[in-house]
Amino acid sequence: MYVYDEHDRQIAAERVAQFRDQTERALAGELAEEEFLPLRLQNGLYVQRLAPMLRICVPYGMLRSDQLRRLARITRDYDKGYAHFTTRTNIQLNWPNLEDVPDILAELAEVEMHANQTSGNCIRNTTTDQFSGVQADEIADPRPYCEIIRQWSTFHPEFAFLPRKFKVAVNASEQTDRAAIQVHDIGLQLVRNDQGELGFRVHVGGGLGRTPMVAPVIREFLPELDLLTYLEAVLRVYNRYGRRDNKFKARIKILVKALTPEGFAEKVEAEWEHIRTSPTRLTPEAISKFQGYFTEPAYQTLENATDVLSKQRFENREFDKWLTHNVGEHKKPGYACVTLTLKKTGTPPGDVTDYQLEQIAELADQFSFGEVRATHEQNVVLADVRQDQLFELWQRMIPLGFATANLNTLTDVICCPGGDFCALANAKSIPVAEAIQRRFDDLDYLYDLGPIDLNISGCMNACGHHHVGNIGVLGVDKKGEEFYQVSLGGDSHHNATIGKILGPSFARDQMPQVIAKLIDVYVEKRTEEETFLDTYRRVGLEPFKERVYA
């Protein structure tokens, strides 16, 4: 995991001091709101429906146990005792006082954390797969490249005020895409060419919001040393040609569509020729340096604990369920990857209390070398757990609410904070998620249904990624009343697709029954091996539509 050097610490301290001065001037009336707005946004500070909201950066999802403990203390001392994990692996505080934010940032800087560029029209937090570095099927560990992008993009003077916000994701797995790269402004897939050389397939122009799009490929193979110069060329073209007259048409996806992917790629290639050999170009030594930040922990030589686990599974059915659904394979024999689900019914998806944060830190120290990873699905991962300690870990997790064995099922809901907090939301998201979870509370039935992505957003900004849910739910406003539009067939993985709207929207109290009818159609139509998405792609929208609106 990357550790700050003296330059990072100096920059972080100076940034805190700068924002403290800006905040004090804003509170004293010396800065108008329109002047303070871009300054607070680039420090992660929003003004929400009921209070300010501070978004804290978690680069590529990595957190140390001491950082978790500091976050716990901050939520207790400056907030209402809980925090929220977002789909970009960041952490949000929903109730800080404006005057306290500089103190919060100072506390974060002490444990090598910040809120830089978690908002504003700049390059946001770079994300990747939560199992990076521990999965057997990855081309290479993507985290060094994420850190390279982070350092290059942070405070980049040319890209501090882009036409709109800008998001980058990197994926390394050949089998799946847990980073959703095709719905990002830039999505990078690690690949090897026919000569075995490492590089990237470059997707540009994806995104959700009002105009959801899947990013086309503009370059099939980009050599790894050219990573930053090519990204710089993409950003320069966007900065030059992206619209600034209409924020709804300012994202790079609109520009790529207007120019066509081929036309946009031509402009990028032309720009790249001017800067390809500039000092920004990476060197093998630079890449090795960054790879050195992500060395393996002190793994022991272990045997796979097959016999022990088989006995424990046989004696405890609940442990067997959890082991099957929440524990994944690890590249090292004798180890496993464990997902702590933050989706216990009655708890807003992604929310954790200060006590839970402290307990996650304890679990990380005892079971996973003091590190955790936040996930795009708003859960938390212990990536390096010994198989012979899985039963003990599971027992520790049960009273904490992290052992719900519903990972990748219908109730493992991705959900934005919605109208309970967000000033932009048209409707509440959290009560809908809870109502659906309560309707589908039989785990055995959920397992029979197989993997289903249910994503809920409170508005068209799509923070809940509803467009790429197998079932997507969008909160809409109908003459001052909260209603919910449903879409089907979305997917954020390698074969990314945007879901199709089912039809007219529904009242909130109808939503559990609507989802139940959709599931009934799936159960009736599926073949033995089909997932929900497979069945939808085979039979289409009409059978679902007919049942729901009958």
C-alpha positions in Angstrom: 0.0 0.0 0.0 1.3 3.5 -0.9 2.7 5.4 2.1 3.2 9.2 2.1 6.6 10.6 1.7 7.7 14.0 3.0 6.5 15.7 -0.2 3.0 14.2 0.2 2.8 15.3 3.9 3.9 18.8 3.1 1.3 19.1 0.3 -1.4 17.7 2.5 -0.6 20.1 5.3 -0.4 23.1 3.0 -3.8 22.2 1.4 -5.4 22.0 4.9 -4.0 25.4 5.8 -5.2 26.9 2.5 -8.7 25.5 2.9 -8.9 26.6 6.6 -8.2 30.2 5.5 -10.8 29.9 2.7 -13.4 28.6 5.1 -12.8 31.3 7.7 -13.1 33.9 5.0 -16.3 32.4 3.7 -17.8 32.2 7.2 -16.8 35.9 7.8 -18.5 36.9 4.6 -15.3 37.8 2.8 -15.9 35.2 0.1 -19.2 35.1 -1.7 -20.8 31.7 -2.0 -20.1 31.6 -5.8 -16.4 32.2 -5.0 -16.3 29.6 -2.2 -18.2 27.0 -4.2 -15.4 25.7 -6.4 -12.9 25.9 -3.5 -15.0 23.8 -1.2 -16.0 21.3 -4.0 -12.3 20.5 -4.7 -12.0 19.7 -1.0 -14.9 17.3 -1.1 -17.4 19.6 0.6 -21.1 19.8 -0.6 -24.1 21.5 0.9 -26.8 18.9 1.1 -30.5 18.8 2.0 -30.0 19.0 5.7 -26.3 19.7 6.4 -22.9 19.8 4.6 -21.5 16.5 3.3 -17.8 15.8 3.2 -16.6 13.1 0.8 -13.3 11.6 1.8 -11.0 10.1 -0.8 -10.0 6.4 -0.5 -7.6 5.9 -3.5 -8.4 2.6 -5.3 -10.3 1.5 -2.1 -7.3 0.8 0.1 -7.5 1.6 3.9 -5.1 0.8 6.8 -6.4 0.0 10.2 -5.1 3.2 11.7 -7.0 5.1 9.1 -10.2 3.3 9.9 -9.7 4.1 13.6 -9.2 7.8 12.8 -12.4 7.8 10.6 -14.3 6.2 13.5 -13.1 9.0 15.8 -14.0 11.7 13.3 -17.5 10.3 12.8 -18.0 10.3 16.5 -16.5 13.7 17.3 -17.6 15.7 14.3 -20.7 13.8 12.9 -23.5 11.6 14.1 -21.5 8.5 14.7 -21.7 6.9 11.3 -20.2 7.1 7.7 -21.2 5.9 4.3 -19.2 4.0 1.7 -19.9 5.1 -1.9 -19.7 3.4 -5.3 -16.4 5.1 -5.9 -15.0 3.5 -2.8 -14.9 6.9 -1.0 -16.4 7.6 2.4 -18.9 10.3 3.1 -19.8 12.2 6.3 -23.4 13.4 6.1 -23.5 15.8 9.1 -20.3 17.8 9.6 -20.5 21.4 10.5 -18.9 23.7 8.0 -16.6 25.3 10.5 -15.3 21.9 11.6 -14.3 20.7 8.1 -10.7 22.2 8.2 -10.2 20.4 11.6 -11.5 17.1 10.0 -9.1 17.5 7.1 -6.2 18.2 9.4 -7.0 15.0 11.3 -7.2 13.0 8.1 -3.8 14.4 6.9 -2.3 12.9 10.1 -3.1 9.4 8.9 -2.3 10.1 5.2 -5.9 10.8 4.0 -7.6 13.7 2.3 -10.6 14.9 0.4 -8.9 16.4 -2.5 -10.8 16.3 -5.8 -13.6 14.1 -4.5 -15.8 16.7 -6.2 -15.6 19.5 -8.7 -14.9 19.5 -12.4 -11.6 17.7 -12.1 -10.2 14.2 -12.2 -11.8 12.3 -9.4 -10.7 9.3 -7.3 -9.2 6.5 -9.5 -10.9 3.1 -8.8 -10.1 -0.5 -9.5 -11.1 -4.1 -8.5 -11.3 -4.7 -4.8 -9.3 -8.0 -5.3 -6.4 -6.4 -7.0 -3.1 -8.1 -6.2 -4.7 -11.2 -4.7 -6.7 -12.7 -7.6 -5.1 -15.4 -9.8 -6.6 -14.3 -13.1 -5.4 -10.7 -13.3 -3.0 -9.6 -16.0 -0.9 -7.6 -13.5 -1.6 -5.7 -10.3 -3.5 -2.6 -11.3 -2.9 -0.6 -8.1 0.6 0.8 -9.1 -1.0 2.3 -12.2 -3.9 3.7 -10.2 -1.3 5.4 -7.9 0.6 6.7 -10.9 -2.7 8.2 -12.2 -3.5 9.6 -8.8 -0.2 11.4 -8.4 -0.3 12.7 -12.0 -3.9 14.0 -11.8 -3.9 15.5 -8.3 -3.6 19.3 -8.5 -2.8 19.0 -12.2 -3.0 22.7 -13.2 -4.3 22.0 -16.7 -7.1 19.8 -15.6 -8.3 21.5 -12.5 -11.4 23.0 -14.1 -12.6 20.7 -16.8 -15.9 21.1 -18.6 -17.3 18.5 -16.1 -16.2 15.9 -13.5 -14.0 13.2 -14.8 -13.6 9.6 -13.6 -11.0 6.9 -14.4 -11.1 3.2 -13.6 -8.6 0.4 -14.1 -9.4 -3.3 -14.4 -7.0 -6.2 -14.6 -9.1 -9.4 -14.4 -9.6 -11.4 -17.6 -12.8 -13.0 -16.3 -14.8 -10.1 -15.0 -14.8 -6.4 -14.5 -15.6 -5.4 -10.9 -14.4 -1.8 -11.6 -17.1 -1.1 -14.2 -14.6 0.5 -16.5 -17.0 0.8 -19.5 -19.2 3.3 -17.7 -16.3 5.7 -16.9 -15.0 8.7 -18.7 -11.8 6.7 -19.2 -11.7 2.9 -18.6 -8.4 1.1 -18.8 -8.3 -2.7 -19.2 -4.8 -4.3 -18.6 -3.9 -6.5 -21.6 -0.9 -8.2 -23.2 -0.3 -8.0 -26.9 0.9 -10.9 -29.2 4.5 -10.3 -28.1 3.5 -10.6 -24.4 4.1 -6.9 -23.7 1.9 -5.3 -21.0 -0.4 -2.4 -21.9 -4.0 -1.1 -21.8 -7.1 -1.3 -23.9 -8.5 2.2 -23.7 -12.2 2.9 -23.4 -13.3 6.6 -23.5 -16.7 8.2 -23.2 -18.7 6.0 -20.8 -20.9 7.3 -18.1 -24.3 7.3 -16.5 -26.5 10.2 -15.5 -29.0 11.7 -17.9 -27.4 10.2 -20.9 -26.0 6.8 -20.1 -23.4 5.4 -22.5 -21.1 2.5 -22.7 -17.5 3.7 -23.5 -16.2 2.6 -26.9 -12.7 1.4 -27.4 -10.5 4.1 -28.9 -7.2 2.2 -28.7 -6.8 -1.6 -28.6 -3.3 -1.5 -27.2 -1.5 1.3 -25.4 2.0 0.4 -24.2 2.3 0.8 -20.4 5.1 3.5 -20.7 2.7 5.7 -22.7 -0.1 5.6 -20.1 0.2 9.2 -18.8 1.0 10.9 -22.1 -2.0 9.2 -23.7 -4.3 10.2 -20.8 -3.0 13.7 -21.1 -3.8 13.7 -24.8 -7.4 12.5 -24.1 -7.9 15.2 -21.4 -6.5 18.0 -23.7 -8.9 17.1 -26.5 -11.7 17.1 -24.0 -10.7 20.4 -22.5 -10.4 21.9 -25.9 -13.6 20.6 -27.5 -15.9 19.7 -24.5 -18.9 21.9 -24.1 -19.0 24.4 -21.3 -22.2 26.2 -22.2 -24.5 23.4 -21.0 -23.6 21.2 -18.0 -25.9 18.5 -19.2 -23.9 18.2 -22.4 -20.5 18.8 -20.9 -19.3 15.2 -20.1 -16.8 13.6 -22.4 -19.3 11.0 -23.5 -21.3 13.7 -25.3 -18.1 14.9 -27.1 -17.2 11.3 -28.1 -20.6 10.7 -29.5 -20.7 14.0 -31.4 -17.3 13.5 -33.0 -17.8 9.7 -33.3 -15.4 7.4 -31.5 -13.2 7.3 -34.7 -13.2 11.1 -35.0 -12.4 11.5 -31.3 -9.6 8.9 -31.5 -8.1 10.8 -34.4 -7.9 14.0 -32.5 -6.3 12.2 -29.5 -3.7 10.4 -31.7 -2.8 13.8 -33.3 -2.4 15.4 -29.9 -0.5 12.5 -28.6 2.1 12.8 -31.3 3.1 16.2 -29.9 3.6 15.0 -26.4 4.4 11.3 -26.6 8.0 11.7 -25.9 7.6 14.5 -23.3 9.0 14.2 -19.7 5.6 12.9 -18.7 6.3 9.6 -20.4 6.9 6.8 -17.9 10.1 4.9 -17.6 10.6 1.3 -16.5 12.3 2.6 -13.4 9.3 4.7 -12.5 6.9 1.8 -12.9 9.2 -0.4 -10.8 9.2 2.3 -8.1 5.4 2.4 -7.9 5.2 -1.4 -8.0 7.5 -1.4 -5.0 4.7 0.3 -3.0 2.5 -2.7 -3.4 4.6 -5.6 -2.3 3.1 -8.8 -0.9 2.5 -9.0 2.8 4.3 -11.6 4.9 2.4 -14.6 3.7 3.1 -17.9 5.4 3.5 -21.2 3.6 0.2 -22.8 4.3 -1.7 -25.8 3.1 -5.3 -25.4 1.9 -7.5 -26.0 4.9 -9.9 -28.2 3.0 -10.4 -30.9 5.6 -10.9 -28.4 8.5 -13.3 -26.3 6.5 -15.3 -29.3 5.3 -15.9 -30.4 8.9 -16.8 -26.9 10.0 -19.2 -26.5 7.1 -20.9 -29.8 7.8 -21.4 -28.9 11.4 -22.7 -25.4 10.8 -25.0 -24.7 7.9 -24.9 -20.9 8.4 -21.1 -20.9 8.2 -21.4 -23.0 5.0 -23.7 -20.4 3.5 -21.3 -17.6 4.3 -18.3 -19.5 3.1 -20.0 -20.3 -0.2 -21.2 -16.7 -0.9 -18.9 -14.3 0.9 -15.5 -15.9 0.6 -13.5 -16.0 -2.6 -10.3 -17.7 -3.8 -6.9 -16.2 -3.3 -3.8 -16.6 -5.4 -1.8 -17.9 -2.4 -2.5 -21.4 -1.1 -4.1 -21.4 2.3 -5.5 -17.9 2.1 -8.9 -16.5 1.1 -10.6 -13.2 0.3 -13.5 -12.3 2.6 -16.2 -9.7 1.9 -17.9 -8.0 4.8 -21.4 -7.2 3.6 -22.7 -3.8 4.7 -26.2 -4.8 3.6 -27.9 -6.2 6.7 -31.6 -5.5 6.4 -32.6 -2.3 8.3 -29.2 -0.7 7.7 -28.8 1.7 4.8 -26.5 0.0 2.2 -22.9 1.1 2.7 -23.4 2.7 6.1 -21.1 1.9 9.1 -21.1 3.2 12.6 -18.0 4.5 14.4 -18.0 1.3 16.5 -18.2 -0.8 13.4 -15.3 1.1 11.8 -13.2 0.4 14.9 -14.1 -3.3 14.8 -13.2 -3.6 11.1 -9.8 -2.2 12.1 -9.5 -4.8 14.8 -10.5 -7.6 12.3 -8.0 -6.2 9.8 -5.2 -6.3 12.3 -6.0 -9.8 13.5 -6.9 -11.4 10.2 -5.6 -9.4 7.2 -2.3 -7.7 7.7 -3.9 -4.5 8.9 -5.5 -3.6 5.6 -9.0 -3.5 4.1 -10.5 -2.6 0.7 -13.7 -0.7 0.0 -15.7 -2.0 -2.9 -17.7 -0.5 -5.8 -20.7 -2.5 -4.4 -20.4 -0.6 -1.0 -19.0 -3.5 0.9 -15.6 -4.0 2.6 -13.0 -6.7 1.9 -10.4 -8.4 4.0 -8.2 -9.6 1.2 -5.7 -11.9 3.0 -7.4 -14.2 5.5 -5.9 -17.5 6.4 -8.3 -20.3 5.6 -7.8 -21.9 9.0 -9.0 -18.6 10.6 -12.2 -18.2 8.6 -14.5 -19.8 11.2 -13.2 -17.6 13.9 -13.5 -14.5 11.7 -17.1 -15.5 10.8 -18.0 -15.8 14.5 -16.5 -12.4 15.2 -18.4 -10.8 12.4 -21.9 -12.1 13.3 -22.6 -9.7 16.2 -21.1 -6.8 14.1 -23.7 -7.3 11.3 -21.1 -8.1 8.7 -21.8 -11.8 8.2 -25.0 -11.5 6.1 -24.4 -14.2 3.4 -26.2 -12.3 0.6 -23.2 -11.2 -1.5 -24.2 -10.8 -5.2 -27.8 -11.6 -4.4 -30.9 -9.5 -4.9 -30.6 -7.9 -1.4 -26.9 -6.9 -1.9 -28.3 -3.6 -3.1 -26.2 -0.8 -4.5 -28.0 2.4 -3.2 -27.2 6.1 -3.1 -28.2 8.1 0.1 -31.1 9.6 -1.9 -33.7 12.1 -0.7 -32.9 11.4 3.0 -29.8 13.5 2.5 -29.0 14.6 -1.0 -30.3 18.0 -2.2 -30.4 16.8 -5.8 -32.5 13.7 -5.2 -36.1 13.4 -6.5 -37.0 10.6 -4.2 -35.7 8.5 -1.3 -33.6 5.4 -2.0 -32.9 3.9 1.4 -36.6 3.0 2.3 -37.1 1.3 -1.1 -33.9 -0.8 -0.6 -35.1 -1.8 2.9 -38.6 -2.7 1.7 -37.2 -5.0 -1.0 -34.8 -6.6 1.4 -37.6 -7.4 3.8 -39.7 -8.8 1.0 -36.9 -11.1 0.0 -35.6 -12.2 3.4 -35.2 -16.0 2.6 -31.6 -16.6 1.9 -32.2 -20.1 0.4 -34.7 -18.5 -2.1 -32.1 -15.8 -2.9 -29.5 -18.5 -3.6 -31.9 -20.3 -5.9 -32.4 -17.1 -7.9 -28.7 -16.7 -8.4 -26.7 -13.5 -8.9 -28.9 -10.4 -9.5 -27.6 -6.8 -9.4 -30.2 -4.4 -8.0 -29.2 -0.8 -8.1 -31.2 2.2 -6.8 -30.6 5.9 -7.5 -32.6 8.8 -6.1 -32.1 11.0 -9.2 -30.8 11.0 -12.7 -27.2 11.7 -11.5 -27.2 7.9 -11.0 -24.9 7.7 -8.0 -26.5 4.3 -7.4 -25.6 3.2 -10.9 -29.2 2.1 -11.7 -28.6 2.2 -15.4 -26.3 -0.9 -15.2 -28.3 -2.9 -12.6 -29.8 -6.1 -13.9 -32.8 -4.4 -12.2 -32.4 -0.7 -11.9 -34.6 1.7 -9.9 -34.7 5.4 -10.4 -36.5 7.9 -8.1 -38.5 10.4 -10.1 -40.7 13.4 -9.2 -44.4 13.3 -10.3 -46.1 16.6 -9.3 -44.3 16.7 -6.0 -44.8 12.9 -5.3 -42.0 10.3 -5.1 -42.3 7.6 -7.8 -39.9 5.0 -9.1 -38.9 4.0 -12.7 -37.7 0.5 -13.3 -35.2 -0.6 -15.9 -34.0 -4.1 -16.8 -31.0 -5.7 -18.4 -28.2 -3.4 -17.3 -24.7 -4.8 -16.8 -21.4 -3.2 -15.7 -19.1 -6.1 -16.5 -17.2 -7.0 -19.6 -20.3 -7.1 -21.7 -21.6 -3.8 -20.3 -25.1 -2.7 -21.3 -27.5 0.0 -20.3 -30.8 -1.2 -19.0 -34.1 -0.5 -20.8 -36.9 1.3 -19.1 -39.8 -1.0 -18.3 -42.6 1.6 -18.6 -44.4 4.1 -16.4 -43.1 4.6 -12.8 -44.6 3.2 -9.6 -45.4 4.5 -6.2 -43.0 3.6 -3.4 -45.3 1.2 -1.7 -45.7 -0.8 -4.9 -42.0 -1.4 -5.4 -41.6 -4.7 -3.4 -44.5 -6.2 -5.3 -43.1 -4.9 -8.7 -39.8 -6.6 -8.0 -41.6 -9.8 -6.9 -43.5 -9.9 -10.2 -40.2 -9.4 -12.2 -38.6 -12.2 -10.2 -41.7 -14.5 -10.8 -41.3 -14.0 -14.6 -37.6 -14.9 -14.4 -38.3 -18.0 -12.3 -41.0 -19.2 -14.8 -38.9 -18.4 -18.0 -35.4 -19.4 -17.0 -33.5 -22.5 -18.0 -31.6 -24.5 -15.4 -28.3 -22.7 -16.0 -29.5 -19.1 -16.7 -29.0 -16.1 -14.5 -31.6 -13.3 -14.4 -29.6 -11.4 -16.9 -29.3 -14.4 -19.2 -33.0 -14.9 -19.1 -33.7 -11.3 -19.8 -31.4 -11.2 -22.8 -33.1 -14.3 -24.2 -36.7 -13.4 -23.7 -36.5 -9.6 -23.8 -38.5 -6.9 -22.0 -42.1 -7.8 -23.0 -42.8 -10.7 -20.7 -41.7 -8.7 -17.7 -43.7 -5.7 -18.9 -46.8 -7.7 -19.5 -46.7 -9.2 -16.0 -46.0 -5.9 -14.1 -48.6 -3.8 -15.9 -51.3 -6.5 -16.3 
